[in-house]
Amino acid sequence: MTDPIPLTTTELDPEWLAEIFRLNNIAPDAIEDIEWDIIGEGAGFMGDVIRLRPQLKNRESVDALILKLPTAGSNRKVGQSLGVYEREIRFYREFQQLMPVRTPRMIYAAMEESIPPERGLAIIQLMNRLPIGVLWPLFLLLNWLTSKITKRYALVIEDLGHLRPGDQVAGCSPQDAKIALSTMACMHATFLDNKLLTETPWIIPMELTIKLIQQVFRKALPKYLQQYGHTVSNSAQQTLQWMDRNGIELMTLLAEQPSTLNHGDFRLDNLFFDDANNEIILCDWQTLMSGPPGIDLAYFLSASITSEHENEIVELLDFYAQQLKSQGVEIDENALAWQYQAGMLLILLRVIPSEFQDLLILGTNRGHDLAITWLNRIFTRVEHFQLDRILAGPPKTK
């Protein structure tokens, strides 16, 4: 294809779109017009999700397609500097065919590449050796330099609008959670200790993100406490201060556990339920990383299970372990419980900066509600955690 990649929706050239539809077996000369609209506003903060509807001359109906473009404004700069758009394009080009779980069918994926992944990984490794106090100003500098050159990215996938979407704010039933956990376990078992993870330089290992995650949290924590400190319990505030002191040590312990492919954003807003087949389709692969399975596990359960089903967490953990076992992976239940608890604490380091920082704009009220609802669910669960026991590391297996 010789047509340029559109930068924004204002550059959705009819000829470019006709070529996209041709790739989906829709003859360009049959298209009379193309309607489009932005969907999922408030669910994603780094990109625009656009539904394309071709109007045919013979008035026959055809399936719509989904186009993903980087969002406009400052969020695009952050997303580009973090490599999220490039990572998702590479996932669909290089990794999707290896996945044992359902993901959206890719129709088209194109980008203007930045630096080679190997060089990007080397830069991250170098930054990780620097003192933590140096990382934030260096990250801001790199973010500023990256924003000076705008790259183009476009991903076209099948439309899943006919399926039931997940809703993180509303949460889900234990039955739906089990469908999601079964998918998660299948993916985790497939890539556990898989050499592909270390041979793929654009999949960043968790251990290389520890210092930056902690520093971003420290920048955001005072803003969160200033605005919401009066609304959270003393126990929650003590947990946050504990994470400020011990976050790096805790994440280091987690990173030492057996590693697998983590989706990185495994939550209901990125799931579509195919009720006819009792399975999910897993979307949005911008933040995949390698790390212990407890990261995805805690991330999903912390965001998806409401207080109404709080007493079913233990059963869901056991269900996930059984699903791993059915895939040939044995995991000690005490070690899994430790990963879950440590991972739950780690989510605090990610959710608070998503809302209380100066780089990323959540936009709609739903984005704010999502973050606050998520934090409240986490605070409820960690209230009875024995933090120092968690910091002592996972229990020794017999």
Phi and psi in degrees as a GROMACS rama.xvg file:
@    title "Ramachandran Plot"
@    xaxis  label "Phi"
@    yaxis  label "Psi"
@TYPE xy
-99.8484  -14.0899  THR-2
-68.5809  146.083  ASP-3
-70.0006  155.624  PRO-4
-73.1818  129.467  ILE-5
-65.4406  138.84  PRO-6
-81.7474  -42.0205  LEU-7
-140.719  179.748  THR-8
-64.3127  -20.7759  THR-9
-69.0558  -13.7648  THR-10
-108.03  23.4115  GLU-11
-77.1842  81.6715  LEU-12
-68.9946  134.756  ASP-13
-56.4446  -37.9917  PRO-14
-67.8674  -40.1248  GLU-15
-63.0631  -44.9535  TRP-16
-64.555  -38.1827  LEU-17
-61.9579  -38.1163  ALA-18
-66.4025  -38.1951  GLU-19
-61.8105  -44.046  ILE-20
-68.5371  -31.75  PHE-21
-61.5362  -38.2591  ARG-22
-64.2556  -20.4356  LEU-23
-102.209  23.2519  ASN-24
65.6017  31.0708  ASN-25
-111.321  116.573  ILE-26
-63.4022  126.328  ALA-27
-57.2281  -36.4767  PRO-28
-72.7825  -7.45145  ASP-29
-88.7729  -8.39762  ALA-30
-88.656  125.043  ILE-31
-93.6579  -38.0793  GLU-32
-157.031  163.279  ASP-33
-130.828  122.75  ILE-34
-101.278  147.397  GLU-35
-147.102  153.659  TRP-36
-153.451  150.769  ASP-37
-82.2215  131.632  ILE-38
-121.166  168.72  ILE-39
66.1713  25.0348  GLY-40
-61.9914  129.902  GLU-41
95.5425  -15.2108  GLY-42
-88.9531  -32.2815  ALA-43
-123.908  142.882  GLY-44
-113.622  -10.8842  PHE-45
-102.857  -15.1436  MET-46
-150.065  160.633  GLY-47
-94.8604  134.523  ASP-48
-107.848  117.468  VAL-49
-120.91  126.274  ILE-50
-91.6673  124.582  ARG-51
-103.729  125.177  LEU-52
-120.241  107.977  ARG-53
-76.3447  135.543  PRO-54
-104.042  116.654  GLN-55
-89.1958  151.876  LEU-56
-64.3292  -33.4135  LYS-57
-87.9428  6.53789  ASN-58
65.943  13.2955  ARG-59
-71.5516  150.319  GLU-60
-91.603  141.616  SER-61
-132.614  161.832  VAL-62
-68.4238  141.365  ASP-63
-75.5291  165.351  ALA-64
-124.845  160.041  LEU-65
-111.947  127.196  ILE-66
-110.555  128.822  LEU-67
-110.267  123.425  LYS-68
-125.312  149.988  LEU-69
-58.7854  142.181  PRO-70
-68.3253  158.135  THR-71
-80.428  164.608  ALA-72
86.8221  -160.44  GLY-73
-66.8067  -30.8122  SER-74
-60.5854  -34.6938  ASN-75
-63.118  -40.6158  ARG-76
-63.0232  -43.3579  LYS-77
-64.9573  -45.6433  VAL-78
-60.6811  -39.1121  GLY-79
-68.7927  -41.739  GLN-80
-68.0021  -30.5334  SER-81
-83.5698  -9.37444  LEU-82
77.6563  19.792  GLY-83
-69.4853  -37.0434  VAL-84
-69.3508  -43.7368  TYR-85
-65.6051  -36.9823  GLU-86
-63.9927  -41.3409  ARG-87
-68.7754  -39.6196  GLU-88
-60.4199  -45.3439  ILE-89
-64.8917  -36.0702  ARG-90
-58.2003  -48.9731  PHE-91
-69.3299  -31.7365  TYR-92
-77.0618  -40.754  ARG-93
-112.523  -23.3979  GLU-94
-118.956  -22.2031  PHE-95
-57.6273  -39.2876  GLN-96
-67.7777  -13.6374  GLN-97
-91.3392  -8.88678  LEU-98
-75.8288  135.26  MET-99
-87.7094  0.973535  PRO-100
-121.037  164.743  VAL-101
-76.8483  132.443  ARG-102
-131.425  161.817  THR-103
-60.0029  139.073  PRO-104
-64.3691  127.212  ARG-105
-84.9073  137.119  MET-106
-110.883  -37.4788  ILE-107
-156.303  137.048  TYR-108
-145.74  120.927  ALA-109
-144.02  150.704  ALA-110
-158.903  158.991  MET-111
-93.8971  109.2  GLU-112
-68.6504  148.026  GLU-113
-94.5044  -119.482  SER-114
-85.5478  156.163  ILE-115
-59.1691  146.044  PRO-116
-56.1517  -36.6781  PRO-117
-62.0804  -39.8316  GLU-118
-70.7764  -38.9033  ARG-119
-61.2527  -41.4521  GLY-120
-64.0468  -39.905  LEU-121
-62.9655  -38.1976  ALA-122
-64.6871  -43.0636  ILE-123
-63.9586  -40.337  ILE-124
-63.708  -39.241  GLN-125
-66.025  -44.8469  LEU-126
-61.3879  -34.5107  MET-127
-67.5637  -19.0385  ASN-128
-86.3393  -6.83759  ARG-129
-83.1873  157.442  LEU-130
-59.565  146.937  PRO-131
-59.9792  -33.5552  ILE-132
-66.4149  -19.9327  GLY-133
-85.9331  -22.696  VAL-134
-63.9843  -42.9338  LEU-135
-64.6355  -51.675  TRP-136
-62.0671  -32.6552  PRO-137
-68.884  -40.3743  LEU-138
-62.5854  -42.9796  PHE-139
-61.4993  -38.9129  LEU-140
-65.0348  -46.537  LEU-141
-64.1322  -37.7428  LEU-142
-62.955  -40.4181  ASN-143
-67.0264  -44.4389  TRP-144
-64.0904  -41.5407  LEU-145
-63.267  -36.3598  THR-146
-69.6965  -14.155  SER-147
-74.1597  -20.3669  LYS-148
-122.313  109.559  ILE-149
-85.8156  122.312  THR-150
-96.9332  158.489  LYS-151
-110.603  138.387  ARG-152
-141.676  139.3  TYR-153
-147.388  132.917  ALA-154
-131.017  127.838  LEU-155
-118.399  125.248  VAL-156
-132.286  171.703  ILE-157
-65.5447  151.764  GLU-158
-83.9895  127.322  ASP-159
-105.342  18.4598  LEU-160
-62.2368  -17.5263  GLY-161
-80.9484  -8.36555  HIS-162
-98.4292  167.477  LEU-163
-83.2842  118.701  ARG-164
-81.7653  149.654  PRO-165
-77.5983  158.96  GLY-166
-137.566  106.76  ASP-167
-66.308  -38.1963  GLN-168
-62.7558  -41.7949  VAL-169
-74.8661  -27.7328  ALA-170
80.7416  -175.059  GLY-171
-140.611  166.868  CYS-172
-77.7252  159.95  SER-173
-58.6824  -31.2844  PRO-174
-64.8865  -45.4521  GLN-175
-66.2428  -36.4527  ASP-176
-61.1199  -38.4485  ALA-177
-66.5677  -36.8834  LYS-178
-61.6543  -44.1548  ILE-179
-66.621  -42.7561  ALA-180
-66.9127  -33.064  LEU-181
-62.8354  -41.9767  SER-182
-65.0227  -44.1462  THR-183
-59.899  -45.8046  MET-184
-63.2451  -38.0125  ALA-185
-62.0202  -44.5978  CYS-186
-65.7369  -46.7353  MET-187
-61.7913  -42.3821  HIS-188
-64.835  -37.6369  ALA-189
-63.0645  -38.5093  THR-190
-106.885  8.07292  PHE-191
-64.2063  123.094  LEU-192
54.0321  30.6128  ASP-193
-82.4323  129.599  ASN-194
-63.8722  -18.881  LYS-195
-57.7914  -31.9676  LEU-196
-66.1508  -40.2663  LEU-197
-80.8209  -17.1294  THR-198
-93.2862  -2.11941  GLU-199
-111.972  100.012  THR-200
-68.4422  -18.3052  PRO-201
-87.8081  -3.17217  TRP-202
-94.3867  106.404  ILE-203
-82.0552  129.028  ILE-204
-69.5032  146.198  PRO-205
-55.0293  -40.072  MET-206
-60.8356  -22.2216  GLU-207
-85.6246  -2.36795  LEU-208
-108.914  -3.85095  THR-209
-60.082  -52.0561  ILE-210
-64.1625  -41.5193  LYS-211
-66.7326  -42.0571  LEU-212
-58.6674  -44.7871  ILE-213
-66.0726  -40.1335  GLN-214
-68.9757  -39.3891  GLN-215
-64.4722  -39.8593  VAL-216
-60.4931  -44.1274  PHE-217
-64.494  -31.8216  ARG-218
-71.12  -34.6372  LYS-219
-87.1865  -27.0209  ALA-220
-57.5828  -46.7882  LEU-221
-59.5735  -36.3244  PRO-222
-66.9427  -40.0318  LYS-223
-64.3797  -46.6353  TYR-224
-66.3826  -34.7192  LEU-225
-63.6556  -38.4094  GLN-226
-88.175  -35.2472  GLN-227
-124.245  1.5295  TYR-228
-56.7923  -33.057  GLY-229
-76.1111  -10.9279  HIS-230
-101.359  -11.4323  THR-231
-106.282  157.393  VAL-232
-71.0037  163.086  SER-233
-60.5458  -36.6212  ASN-234
-61.8187  -42.6425  SER-235
-64.4562  -42.2723  ALA-236
-64.6035  -38.8059  GLN-237
-65.4907  -37.2008  GLN-238
-63.2488  -42.2549  THR-239
-64.0821  -42.4886  LEU-240
-66.0091  -36.1685  GLN-241
-63.189  -42.1013  TRP-242
-66.6224  -32.8385  MET-243
-61.7889  -37.7727  ASP-244
-82.2767  -34.7031  ARG-245
-118.746  5.14832  ASN-246
-57.6451  -43.9209  GLY-247
-64.0838  -44.4142  ILE-248
-63.5346  -41.3332  GLU-249
-64.6107  -46.2535  LEU-250
-64.6553  -34.2213  MET-251
-64.3187  -41.5425  THR-252
-61.8684  -42.3799  LEU-253
-63.2417  -42.8761  LEU-254
-66.3168  -18.242  ALA-255
-81.4375  -8.37456  GLU-256
-79.7051  160.352  GLN-257
-51.6118  138.236  PRO-258
-104.609  148.129  SER-259
-142.008  -177.139  THR-260
-81.8248  122.842  LEU-261
-106.227  134.735  ASN-262
-61.3467  -38.5834  HIS-263
90.6062  -19.3257  GLY-264
-145.268  45.2841  ASP-265
-77.3055  88.4744  PHE-266
-142.064  168.145  ARG-267
-59.4788  -34.0604  LEU-268
-63.415  -16.0959  ASP-269
-107.599  14.7739  ASN-270
-118.612  142.004  LEU-271
-121.753  131.719  PHE-272
-96.4744  120.555  PHE-273
-93.9652  89.4864  ASP-274
-64.7946  -30.1137  ASP-275
-64.3784  -30.9983  ALA-276
-110.841  3.36905  ASN-277
56.6803  47.5563  ASN-278
-150.035  172.688  GLU-279
-117.622  160.921  ILE-280
-113.118  127.129  ILE-281
-98.5577  121.509  LEU-282
-112.033  174.836  CYS-283
61.3823  88.211  ASP-284
-107.492  36.9489  TRP-285
-79.2476  -23.009  GLN-286
-120.575  22.4991  THR-287
-62.5106  149.204  LEU-288
-156.618  171.054  MET-289
-104.692  142.587  SER-290
174.013  -179.275  GLY-291
-67.5418  151.929  PRO-292
-62.8562  -22.5329  PRO-293
-61.7894  -19.8321  GLY-294
-67.4341  -55.4203  ILE-295
-60.698  -40.4827  ASP-296
-60.8446  -51.5004  LEU-297
-66.7443  -37.7148  ALA-298
-59.4769  -48.5355  TYR-299
-68.0191  -48.7572  PHE-300
-66.8112  -36.0331  LEU-301
-66.6302  -32.2569  SER-302
-91.4787  -19.8665  ALA-303
-112.418  -26.6345  SER-304
-96.0755  118.856  ILE-305
-80.5734  170.328  THR-306
-61.675  -25.4885  SER-307
-59.9165  -31.2294  GLU-308
-113.1  21.7033  HIS-309
-56.1007  -38.9385  GLU-310
-73.5473  -0.888527  ASN-311
-102.045  4.60545  GLU-312
-60.7378  -45.3507  ILE-313
-59.7987  -42.3212  VAL-314
-63.3996  -37.5697  GLU-315
-69.2643  -37.1827  LEU-316
-62.3161  -43.7983  LEU-317
-64.0045  -39.0994  ASP-318
-62.354  -43.7757  PHE-319
-60.4478  -43.5024  TYR-320
-61.8488  -39.5718  ALA-321
-67.296  -35.422  GLN-322
-67.0737  -37.8236  GLN-323
-61.7153  -43.7959  LEU-324
-61.2687  -37.7444  LYS-325
-66.1901  -18.565  SER-326
-97.0794  6.77178  GLN-327
90.8809  14.037  GLY-328
-115.078  119.001  VAL-329
-96.1565  133.402  GLU-330
-136.539  132.862  ILE-331
-64.9688  132.63  ASP-332
-63.4271  -33.1743  GLU-333
-71.4721  -38.3523  ASN-334
-65.8395  -38.5587  ALA-335
-66.3941  -42.1749  LEU-336
-61.2179  -39.1655  ALA-337
-64.4538  -44.9571  TRP-338
-59.765  -41.2207  GLN-339
-61.5933  -46.7776  TYR-340
-67.6239  -44.1395  GLN-341
-63.1485  -41.1097  ALA-342
-64.7459  -36.2188  GLY-343
-61.5921  -42.9661  MET-344
-64.6294  -37.3623  LEU-345
-62.3105  -32.523  LEU-346
-60.7908  -32.2014  ILE-347
-58.5924  -36.5355  LEU-348
-69.3548  -17.8614  LEU-349
-102.106  -37.7898  ARG-350
-74.8745  -43.624  VAL-351
-59.7867  -45.96  ILE-352
-65.147  -25.0681  PRO-353
-64.9166  -26.0337  SER-354
-105.323  -40.3272  GLU-355
-109.227  66.5683  PHE-356
-149.92  175.451  GLN-357
-105.313  0.725704  ASP-358
-97.1786  -42.8842  LEU-359
-105.975  130.419  LEU-360
-102.897  120.21  ILE-361
-75.9931  -25.4919  LEU-362
87.605  -92.6342  GLY-363
-82.7635  166.551  THR-364
-61.3791  -30.0726  ASN-365
-63.7052  -38.4887  ARG-366
-60.9914  -41.6459  GLY-367
-66.7021  -45.9293  HIS-368
-60.072  -38.5471  ASP-369
-60.3318  -47.5201  LEU-370
-64.8064  -45.3506  ALA-371
-67.9547  -42.327  ILE-372
-59.9158  -42.6206  THR-373
-61.1811  -48.2599  TRP-374
-61.3006  -40.9734  LEU-375
-62.4232  -39.2786  ASN-376
-64.9473  -39.8072  ARG-377
-67.005  -46.0642  ILE-378
-58.1871  -37.9633  PHE-379
-61.4747  -39.3543  THR-380
-80.9027  -32.871  ARG-381
-85.962  -6.16958  VAL-382
-57.2513  -33.5079  GLU-383
-104.046  10.5557  HIS-384
-69.5781  142.897  PHE-385
-93.5046  93.7545  GLN-386
-60.8169  -45.3696  LEU-387
-66.4138  -31.8852  ASP-388
-67.7566  -38.1602  ARG-389
-63.4632  -40.6517  ILE-390
-67.6717  -18.8606  LEU-391
-72.4286  -10.4748  ALA-392
102.053  171.339  GLY-393
-66.8049  150.103  PRO-394
-64.8841  147.539  PRO-395
-73.5638  128.402  LYS-396
-78.2029  148.508  THR-397
